[in-house]
Amino acid sequence: MNPEIFNQELLLTRVDFDREQKPRLKFTNPATGEILNWQPQFEENITLEIDLTQRFCCGWHSLETGEDFVCPDNCQLDKKYDTCQKCQARTGFNPAFYNAAESDISQQQVERNLQPHFVYLAYFTDEMIKVGISFAGRGMARLLEQGARAALILGEFSSANIARNYEEKISKMADFCENVKAGAKLKALEKSFNFEKAAQTLLVAQRNIEQSLNTKFENNSPILLDKFYSQIGEIPHGEMISAQDLPQNSDQKLIFSGKLKSQIGYILIAEQQGEFITIPLRKFTGYKIRLSPELTTLELPERQASLFGF
């Protein structure tokens, strides 16, 4: 349970999945500089109290060792950002490296780009399939952090540049996108999900891509991702309530609370008073958060009763 996480004011620095494909929140203790990992406990109560008054730098990440480091300057930032310029430079990673001038690409990224990367399709709904690339050394972590319900790895290539070439061509096709916003992911979660249908959609998509590009990818099977997101591998669906839309005791704090049901990518879902509450937690990296294993009662909107009494 890592109880030292609870009832302290900690800085949220990352929402991701570890090397064992388990969901993880990463924090730093502003008082000590200690980096703390916490694995969310499904089917247990949780309260997150987020201080919205100030955003801080999340620190930097070593592409070589995979380690995280605190910001040595403890920078306070404009709320649009969660990393200071110095820590961005220390990390040296630009996800849009293909649009950057060669002189703007760090040595860390040059070395990373020369290593194997794979191209994937991430399924959210039939109408929402994302194409992307990932460093092969991260395994499935990138797929899980997307919050997709299913995925298909088209192929692995010797470098990021080769993988990006395929990604760019596929993204120009009508049925695929390169980015899915948090709001669209939240809406997609309200729909029921059928893996067999998703798998068939992904396989058809691969055949269409192969025909369009006159190429042949690997013969991989679609991957069900739901089993990594919750204790029983089942994700709630139906109408959900965003914690950001609930009345709060203060406009300087945001409270998310309930029995934690799942972490889908960076979205947490909890159940309270028979309702499902959501929060896209990655939006709050760089903010101070206090975690508690207790339930905090939230003010939820009333549901309109049926005119026919059923």
C-alpha positions as CSV (number, residue, x, y, z in Angstrom):
1,M,0.0,0.0,0.0
2,N,3.0,2.3,0.5
3,P,1.3,4.1,3.4
4,E,3.9,6.9,3.6
5,I,2.1,8.3,0.5
6,F,-1.0,9.1,2.5
7,N,-1.9,12.4,4.2
8,Q,1.2,14.2,2.9
9,E,1.4,17.1,0.5
10,L,3.2,15.6,-2.5
11,L,3.9,16.8,-6.0
12,L,2.4,14.6,-8.7
13,T,5.0,14.1,-11.4
14,R,3.8,11.2,-13.6
15,V,0.8,9.0,-14.3
16,D,1.9,5.9,-16.2
17,F,2.4,2.2,-16.2
18,D,5.6,0.4,-14.9
19,R,7.7,-2.3,-16.6
20,E,5.3,-4.9,-15.3
21,Q,2.3,-3.2,-17.0
22,K,0.9,-2.1,-13.6
23,P,-0.6,1.4,-13.2
24,R,1.5,3.9,-11.3
25,L,1.5,7.4,-9.9
26,K,4.8,9.1,-9.2
27,F,5.3,11.8,-6.7
28,T,8.1,13.8,-5.1
29,N,8.1,15.0,-1.5
30,P,8.8,18.8,-1.7
31,A,10.2,18.7,1.8
32,T,12.8,16.0,1.3
33,G,13.2,15.7,-2.5
34,E,12.4,11.9,-2.2
35,I,10.7,10.3,-5.3
36,L,7.8,8.0,-4.4
37,N,5.9,5.5,-6.5
38,W,2.4,4.4,-5.7
39,Q,0.4,1.7,-7.3
40,P,-3.3,2.4,-7.2
41,Q,-5.3,-0.1,-5.2
42,F,-8.5,-1.1,-7.1
43,E,-11.7,-1.7,-5.2
44,E,-10.3,0.4,-2.3
45,N,-11.4,3.9,-1.3
46,I,-9.3,6.8,-2.3
47,T,-9.4,10.6,-2.0
48,L,-7.2,13.0,-4.0
49,E,-7.2,16.6,-2.9
50,I,-5.5,18.7,-5.6
51,D,-4.1,22.2,-4.8
52,L,-4.8,24.3,-7.9
53,T,-3.1,27.4,-6.7
54,Q,0.4,26.8,-8.1
55,R,2.1,24.5,-10.6
56,F,5.7,23.3,-10.2
57,C,8.3,21.6,-12.4
58,C,8.0,17.8,-12.5
59,G,11.7,17.4,-12.9
60,W,13.6,15.5,-15.6
61,H,13.9,11.9,-16.9
62,S,17.0,10.1,-18.1
63,L,16.4,8.4,-21.4
64,E,19.6,6.3,-20.8
65,T,18.8,4.8,-17.4
66,G,15.0,5.4,-17.1
67,E,15.5,7.2,-13.8
68,D,13.5,10.3,-12.7
69,F,15.1,13.3,-11.0
70,V,13.6,16.3,-9.1
71,C,13.9,19.8,-10.5
72,P,17.1,21.2,-8.8
73,D,15.6,24.7,-8.9
74,N,12.1,23.7,-7.7
75,C,10.7,26.0,-10.4
76,Q,7.2,27.5,-10.1
77,L,5.6,27.6,-13.6
78,D,2.8,29.1,-15.6
79,K,-0.1,26.7,-15.3
80,K,0.2,25.8,-19.0
81,Y,3.4,23.9,-18.3
82,D,4.6,21.2,-16.0
83,T,8.3,21.2,-16.8
84,C,10.8,24.0,-16.8
85,Q,13.1,24.7,-19.8
86,K,16.2,23.5,-18.0
87,C,14.6,20.1,-17.1
88,Q,13.3,19.8,-20.6
89,A,16.8,20.2,-21.9
90,R,18.2,17.7,-19.3
91,T,15.7,15.1,-20.5
92,G,16.4,16.0,-24.2
93,F,13.2,14.4,-25.6
94,N,11.0,16.0,-28.2
95,P,8.0,13.8,-29.2
96,A,7.8,15.8,-32.4
97,F,11.4,15.2,-33.3
98,Y,10.5,14.8,-37.0
99,N,9.5,18.5,-37.2
100,A,12.5,19.8,-35.4
101,A,15.7,21.1,-37.0
102,E,18.6,18.7,-36.7
103,S,20.5,21.2,-34.5
104,D,17.5,21.1,-32.0
105,I,17.6,17.4,-31.5
106,S,19.5,16.4,-28.4
107,Q,22.2,13.7,-28.3
108,Q,20.0,11.7,-26.0
109,Q,17.2,11.7,-28.6
110,V,19.6,10.9,-31.4
111,E,20.7,7.8,-29.6
112,R,17.2,6.8,-28.7
113,N,16.0,7.3,-32.3
114,L,18.6,4.9,-33.6
115,Q,17.1,2.1,-31.5
116,P,14.1,-0.1,-32.5
117,H,10.6,1.4,-32.5
118,F,7.3,-0.1,-33.4
119,V,4.2,1.3,-35.2
120,Y,0.8,0.5,-33.5
121,L,-2.9,1.1,-33.9
122,A,-4.7,2.0,-30.7
123,Y,-8.4,1.3,-30.6
124,F,-10.8,3.5,-28.6
125,T,-14.0,3.1,-30.7
126,D,-14.7,2.0,-34.3
127,E,-14.6,5.7,-35.2
128,M,-11.5,6.5,-33.2
129,I,-8.3,4.5,-34.0
130,K,-5.0,6.2,-33.4
131,V,-1.7,5.4,-35.2
132,G,1.5,6.0,-33.2
133,I,5.1,4.8,-32.7
134,S,6.8,3.7,-29.5
135,F,10.3,2.9,-28.4
136,A,10.4,-0.9,-28.4
137,G,12.4,-0.9,-25.1
138,R,9.3,0.3,-23.3
139,G,7.3,-2.8,-24.2
140,M,3.5,-2.2,-23.8
141,A,3.8,0.8,-21.6
142,R,3.1,3.3,-24.3
143,L,0.0,1.4,-25.4
144,L,-1.4,1.3,-21.9
145,E,-0.6,5.0,-21.3
146,Q,-2.8,5.8,-24.3
147,G,-5.8,4.4,-22.5
148,A,-6.8,2.5,-25.6
149,R,-9.1,-0.6,-25.2
150,A,-7.2,-2.7,-27.7
151,A,-4.2,-2.4,-29.9
152,L,-2.4,-4.0,-32.8
153,I,1.3,-3.7,-33.4
154,L,1.9,-3.4,-37.1
155,G,5.6,-3.9,-37.0
156,E,8.9,-3.2,-35.4
157,F,11.6,-1.2,-37.2
158,S,15.3,-0.5,-36.6
159,S,14.9,3.2,-35.9
160,A,12.3,5.9,-34.9
161,N,12.7,7.6,-38.3
162,I,11.6,4.5,-40.2
163,A,8.7,3.9,-37.9
164,R,7.7,7.6,-38.2
165,N,7.7,7.3,-42.0
166,Y,5.0,4.7,-41.7
167,E,3.1,6.6,-39.0
168,E,3.0,9.7,-41.1
169,K,1.6,7.9,-44.2
170,I,-1.0,6.1,-42.2
171,S,-2.1,9.3,-40.3
172,K,-3.0,10.8,-43.7
173,M,-5.6,8.1,-44.3
174,A,-9.2,9.0,-43.5
175,D,-9.8,6.4,-40.8
176,F,-6.9,7.2,-38.5
177,C,-5.7,10.0,-36.2
178,E,-2.4,10.9,-34.5
179,N,-3.9,12.4,-31.3
180,V,-6.9,11.7,-29.1
181,K,-7.8,14.4,-26.6
182,A,-8.8,13.7,-23.0
183,G,-12.4,14.7,-23.6
184,A,-12.8,12.3,-26.5
185,K,-11.3,9.5,-24.4
186,L,-13.7,10.1,-21.6
187,K,-16.7,10.1,-24.0
188,A,-15.4,6.8,-25.5
189,L,-15.4,5.2,-22.1
190,E,-19.1,5.7,-21.8
191,K,-19.7,3.3,-24.7
192,S,-19.8,-0.5,-24.2
193,F,-16.8,-2.4,-25.5
194,N,-16.5,-5.7,-27.3
195,F,-13.0,-7.0,-27.8
196,E,-14.0,-9.4,-30.6
197,K,-15.5,-6.5,-32.6
198,A,-12.5,-4.3,-31.8
199,A,-10.0,-7.0,-32.9
200,Q,-11.8,-7.5,-36.2
201,T,-11.9,-3.8,-36.8
202,L,-8.1,-3.6,-36.2
203,L,-7.4,-6.5,-38.5
204,V,-9.5,-4.9,-41.3
205,A,-7.7,-1.6,-40.7
206,Q,-4.3,-3.4,-41.1
207,R,-5.4,-5.0,-44.4
208,N,-6.6,-1.6,-45.7
209,I,-3.3,0.0,-44.7
210,E,-1.3,-2.7,-46.4
211,Q,-3.3,-2.3,-49.6
212,S,-3.0,1.5,-49.6
213,L,0.8,1.5,-48.9
214,N,1.5,-1.6,-51.0
215,T,3.3,-3.3,-48.1
216,K,3.0,-6.2,-45.7
217,F,3.3,-5.8,-41.9
218,E,3.8,-8.5,-39.3
219,N,1.1,-11.1,-38.6
220,N,0.4,-10.0,-35.0
221,S,-2.8,-10.6,-33.1
222,P,-4.8,-7.7,-31.5
223,I,-4.1,-7.2,-27.8
224,L,-6.8,-6.7,-25.2
225,L,-5.7,-3.9,-22.9
226,D,-8.6,-3.8,-20.4
227,K,-7.1,-6.6,-18.3
228,F,-4.3,-4.2,-17.2
229,Y,-6.7,-1.4,-16.2
230,S,-8.6,-2.9,-13.3
231,Q,-8.7,-5.7,-10.8
232,I,-11.1,-7.9,-12.7
233,G,-10.4,-6.7,-16.2
234,E,-13.8,-5.1,-16.6
235,I,-14.1,-1.4,-17.2
236,P,-17.3,0.5,-16.2
237,H,-19.3,2.1,-19.0
238,G,-22.4,4.3,-19.2
239,E,-22.8,7.9,-18.2
240,M,-20.0,9.2,-16.1
241,I,-19.4,12.4,-14.1
242,S,-16.2,14.4,-14.4
243,A,-14.8,15.5,-11.0
244,Q,-14.0,18.8,-12.6
245,D,-17.7,19.5,-13.2
246,L,-18.7,18.9,-9.5
247,P,-19.2,21.7,-7.0
248,Q,-16.1,22.1,-4.9
249,N,-15.6,23.7,-1.5
250,S,-13.0,26.0,-3.0
251,D,-12.1,27.1,-6.5
252,Q,-8.5,26.6,-5.4
253,K,-8.9,22.8,-4.7
254,L,-10.3,19.9,-6.7
255,I,-11.4,16.7,-4.9
256,F,-11.8,13.3,-6.5
257,S,-13.0,10.5,-4.3
258,G,-14.7,7.0,-4.3
259,K,-14.0,3.3,-4.6
260,L,-11.3,3.2,-7.3
261,K,-12.5,1.0,-10.1
262,S,-9.8,1.4,-12.8
263,Q,-7.0,3.5,-14.3
264,I,-7.3,3.6,-18.0
265,G,-4.2,5.3,-19.3
266,Y,-4.1,8.5,-17.3
267,I,-7.9,8.5,-16.5
268,L,-9.0,7.3,-13.1
269,I,-12.6,6.0,-12.5
270,A,-14.1,5.7,-9.0
271,E,-17.5,4.8,-7.8
272,Q,-19.5,6.8,-5.3
273,Q,-23.2,6.9,-4.5
274,G,-23.9,4.6,-7.4
275,E,-22.2,6.9,-9.9
276,F,-18.9,6.7,-11.7
277,I,-16.6,9.7,-11.2
278,T,-13.7,10.4,-13.6
279,I,-10.5,12.5,-13.6
280,P,-7.9,12.8,-16.3
281,L,-5.1,12.9,-13.7
282,R,-2.2,13.7,-16.1
283,K,-3.7,17.2,-16.4
284,F,-2.6,17.7,-12.8
285,T,1.1,16.8,-13.0
286,G,3.1,19.5,-11.3
287,Y,0.4,20.2,-8.7
288,K,0.5,19.3,-5.0
289,I,-1.8,16.5,-4.1
290,R,-2.8,15.0,-0.8
291,L,-3.9,11.3,-0.9
292,S,-6.1,9.6,1.7
293,P,-7.4,6.0,1.9
294,E,-10.7,7.4,3.2
295,L,-13.9,8.3,1.3
296,T,-14.9,11.9,1.0
297,T,-18.6,12.4,0.2
298,L,-19.0,14.5,-3.0
299,E,-22.0,16.6,-4.0
300,L,-23.3,14.8,-7.1
301,P,-26.0,16.0,-9.5
302,E,-29.5,14.6,-9.1
303,R,-30.7,12.3,-11.8
304,Q,-34.0,13.2,-13.3
305,A,-36.7,10.5,-12.5
306,S,-38.5,8.9,-15.4
307,L,-41.9,10.5,-16.3
308,F,-43.4,7.0,-16.4
309,G,-42.0,5.9,-13.0
310,F,-39.6,3.2,-14.3
